[in-house]
Amino acid sequence: MTVRVLLVDDQALFREALAVLLGAHPDVEVVGEAGDGAEALDRVAALVPDVVLMDLRMPVLDGVAATRRLRVDHPGVRVIALTTFDDDEDVFAALRAGAVGYLLKDVSSARLVEAVLAAARGESVLQPSVAAKVVARFAALPAESPEPAPQPLVVPLSDRELDVVRLLAQGRSNREIAAALYLAEGTVKNHVTNVLGKLGARDRTQAALRARALGLLP
């Protein structure tokens, strides 16, 4: 199925470039644009996109407030924050508001398309630097009980991503993981990318170590 995307950014030139980039992918359709959060709410109501790429710092209504409204009025629409800023205040405000992903505008085109498709599948995507902030914030929280939480992440790994990280920790290649889980190798590659982002890991080894430290591995 084609993923319907709405672009929300106060820079018209950036929206136009983004529309061209995403429109070149056969599985993505840019159905509209908005220049601020208030306009985005109207466009979502009229166009019912699957995914909204949302800038955060905009006039009239900022991206965090717009995301919070969308979570209430259109809970089926998935919002990915796409912004220049990755300071803690913006990151955690966007995630608390209901964004399922957080990417910076210097992200590669391939990674951006992967994120849009992942969001449409119900998955979450974080820039590695953002995921590291999330992990660090939770690591600094005092323990409320002697038992660790099974998923101490703001954006937890999905069941399939947990399957992938367990096999990844065993040193399996993408091809071996694909065979074990009856998935396409490209799908496994996407899952590995998501796992690295959520855990804030640079590579597969670091991902396995962090997953084990967080209690996600047996």
C-alpha positions in Angstrom: 0.0 0.0 0.0 1.1 3.5 -0.7 1.9 5.6 2.4 0.1 9.0 2.4 2.3 11.7 3.8 1.6 15.3 4.9 4.6 17.7 5.1 4.5 20.4 7.8 7.3 23.0 7.8 7.3 26.8 7.7 10.0 26.8 5.0 8.3 26.4 1.6 11.5 25.6 -0.2 12.3 22.8 2.2 8.7 21.4 1.8 9.1 21.5 -2.0 12.4 19.7 -1.9 11.0 17.1 0.5 8.0 16.5 -1.7 10.2 15.8 -4.7 12.5 13.5 -2.7 9.6 11.5 -1.2 7.5 11.5 -4.3 10.3 9.6 -6.1 9.6 6.6 -4.0 6.9 4.3 -5.4 5.5 3.4 -1.9 5.1 7.1 -0.7 2.6 9.7 -1.8 2.9 13.3 -0.6 -0.8 14.3 -0.3 -0.3 17.8 1.0 1.7 20.5 2.8 1.2 22.9 5.6 3.2 25.9 6.8 2.4 25.8 10.5 0.7 23.6 13.1 -2.7 25.2 12.8 -2.8 24.6 9.1 -1.6 21.1 9.7 -4.6 20.3 11.8 -6.9 21.4 9.0 -5.0 19.5 6.4 -5.0 16.3 8.4 -8.8 16.5 8.9 -9.3 17.0 5.1 -6.7 14.6 3.7 -6.3 11.9 6.4 -2.7 11.1 5.8 -1.0 8.0 7.3 2.2 9.9 8.4 2.9 13.5 9.2 6.5 14.9 9.0 6.3 17.7 11.5 8.7 20.5 12.1 8.7 21.7 15.7 9.5 25.4 15.7 6.8 27.1 13.6 4.6 30.2 13.9 0.9 30.2 14.9 1.0 26.7 16.4 4.2 24.9 17.0 4.9 21.3 16.1 4.6 20.0 19.7 1.2 21.5 20.3 0.0 20.3 16.9 1.2 16.8 17.6 -0.6 16.8 21.0 -3.8 17.8 19.2 -3.4 15.2 16.5 -2.9 12.4 19.1 -6.4 13.3 20.5 -8.3 14.1 17.3 -6.6 11.7 14.9 -4.9 8.9 16.9 -4.4 6.8 13.8 -2.1 9.4 12.2 1.6 8.8 13.0 3.7 11.9 13.6 7.5 12.0 13.0 9.3 15.1 14.2 11.7 16.3 11.5 13.7 19.2 12.8 17.0 20.9 13.0 17.2 20.8 16.8 18.0 17.8 19.0 18.2 19.5 22.4 16.6 17.6 25.3 13.7 20.0 25.7 12.5 19.5 22.1 13.1 15.8 22.1 11.2 14.9 25.2 8.4 17.4 24.5 7.8 15.9 21.1 7.8 12.3 22.4 5.5 13.2 25.3 3.2 14.9 22.8 2.8 11.7 20.9 5.5 11.7 18.1 6.5 8.2 17.1 9.8 9.3 15.7 12.4 12.0 15.9 14.7 12.7 13.0 17.1 15.6 12.2 16.9 17.4 8.8 20.4 16.2 7.9 19.1 12.6 7.8 19.8 10.7 4.5 16.9 10.4 2.0 17.0 6.6 2.3 16.8 6.7 6.1 13.9 9.2 5.9 11.9 6.9 3.5 12.6 4.0 5.8 11.3 6.0 8.8 8.1 6.9 6.9 7.4 3.3 6.0 8.2 2.1 9.5 5.9 4.7 11.1 3.1 3.5 8.7 3.7 0.0 9.9 3.2 1.1 13.5 6.9 1.2 14.4 8.9 4.0 15.9 12.2 5.6 14.7 14.7 7.7 16.5 17.9 9.4 15.3 20.8 7.6 17.0 21.8 10.8 18.9 18.2 11.2 20.1 17.9 7.6 21.2 21.1 8.0 23.2 19.5 11.0 25.0 16.4 8.9 25.8 18.5 6.0 27.2 20.6 8.4 29.2 17.6 10.1 30.7 16.1 6.8 31.8 19.4 5.5 33.1 19.5 8.6 35.4 16.0 8.0 36.9 16.0 6.5 40.4 14.7 2.9 40.6 11.2 2.7 41.9 11.4 -1.0 42.7 14.1 -3.6 42.9 12.8 -5.2 39.7 13.9 -3.6 36.5 11.3 -2.6 34.0 11.2 -5.0 31.0 11.5 -2.2 28.5 13.2 0.9 30.0 12.9 2.9 26.8 10.6 5.8 26.0 10.0 4.2 22.6 10.2 0.4 23.3 11.3 -2.2 20.8 8.5 -4.0 19.1 8.2 -7.8 19.5 9.7 -8.3 16.1 12.6 -6.0 16.9 13.2 -7.9 20.1 13.4 -11.1 18.1 15.9 -9.4 15.8 18.1 -8.1 18.6 18.2 -11.5 20.3 19.5 -13.1 17.1 21.8 -10.2 16.5 23.3 -10.7 19.9 24.1 -14.3 18.9 26.2 -12.9 16.0 23.8 -13.8 13.3 24.0 -12.0 9.9 21.0 -10.3 8.4 20.6 -13.3 6.0 20.6 -15.7 8.9 18.1 -13.6 10.9 15.9 -13.4 7.8 15.9 -17.2 7.5 15.3 -17.8 11.2 12.3 -15.3 11.3 11.0 -16.0 7.7 11.5 -12.4 6.7 12.9 -10.7 3.7 16.6 -9.7 4.2 15.6 -6.0 3.4 13.0 -6.1 6.2 15.6 -7.4 8.6 17.9 -4.6 7.6 15.2 -2.1 8.4 14.6 -3.7 11.8 18.3 -3.6 12.6 18.4 0.1 11.7 15.5 0.8 14.0 17.1 -1.2 16.8 20.3 0.8 16.5 18.4 4.0 16.6 16.2 3.2 19.6 19.2 1.9 21.6 21.4 4.8 20.5 24.0 2.3 19.3 26.7 2.8 16.7 26.9 -0.8 15.5 25.5 -4.3 16.1 27.9 -5.1 18.9 27.1 -2.0 20.9 23.4 -2.6 20.3 23.7 -6.1 21.8 25.6 -4.8 24.8 23.1 -2.1 25.5 20.1 -4.4 25.0 21.7 -6.8 27.6 22.4 -3.9 30.0 18.8 -2.8 29.8 17.5 -6.3 30.5 16.1 -6.9 27.1 18.1 -10.1 26.5 17.8 -13.3 28.5 
